Every structure is written in structure tokens, then in C-alpha cells.
């Protein structure tokens, strides 16, 4: 996995994602390699405490964020399975 500068931030869907959160996302993906993409999105939303005003996980925003991170960091950087 690419190493990240400790002051790196990434803004997506109105949320600033810190380098530590990116590392945490990578760790979640590494620890749970058998999660489906949908389960992974739900888990990351929970870890980031990323919820809608109604209390649901912000799955659409999280999906966009992961896609942008893949582009920004390089294809395969997050090593996600695409099975739903």
C-alpha cells in the first residue's frame, strides 16, 4: 500500500478524510478481505461515523469516496473486492 504523508487530507462529499482515516480504511480492507463491497461500505461508514441526518449510513457518499481514493492513490491501492 502506498505510504501517506501525515498531513494529507482528502475532501469528498463535504467530508474531510484525514490520512489517518485513509490508513484506517486500508486496515479495515486488510483485516476483512472477505467482506462484500456492500458490507465493506457499511463497515467503513460505521468506523468513520458517517451518517445521514436520519441516522442511516452514508453509503452513496462512502462509495464515491472510495472510488475517488482509488483514482487518487492509484488503482488497487485500497485492494477492494468488487463483489456485491
N, C-alpha and C positions, 0 to 999 in steps of 0.2 A: 504494500500500500504506500502511496506517496506520503512523504512527511509534510507536515504543515507548519508554517510559521505560526508562532503562538499568538500573534496579534491579528491573524486573518479573520475576517468576518465575511459573511455571505448574506445578502438580503433577498428574501423570497416571500412573496405573498404577504408583505407587510411585516414579516418577522425577521429579525436579525439572528442568524445562526452563527455561533462562535466556532472557533477552531476546536475548542474542547467538545462542543456538541457534535461536530463533524467526526471527531475521533470516537465519541460515544456511539454514534450511528455505525461507524465502521466496526466497532467492537460488538455491537448488537448483531450485526450481519455475520460476523465471525463466530460468535457464540451459538447462534441459532441458524445454522446453514440449511436446515430442512423446513423452515417456515415458508409457506407460500408467500407470494408477493403481497397479497391482500393482508395476510396475518402480520407480515413484516411492517407494512404501513401502519396497521393498528398499534403494534408494539412501539414503534418509533413515536407515534403521536402520544401515547401514554408516557413514554420516557421523557419527552420534551414538554409534557403537559400542554399540548397544543389542541385546544378545544374550541368549538363554536360557542356563541353566546348561549345556546341551548344546552350545552354540556356534551355534545357529541364530538368524537374525534374529527379533526380537520383532515380527513383522508385525501380529499382532492388537492388541497394545498400541499400536503406532505408528498403526494405523488409527484406534483410539479417540482417541488424542491429536490427530490431525489433524482429526477430526470435532469434538472439543471446542474446538480452536483456532478453527475456522471459526465456531462458535457464539459463542465468547468475543470474537473480534475482529470478527465480522460476516461474513455470507455473502459469499463472493467475495474475502475478504481475502487468502486464500492463492492464489487463482486456479488451482485444480487442475482438470485434466481428469478426468472420471469414467469414462473408457473402460477396460475391463479387457482 
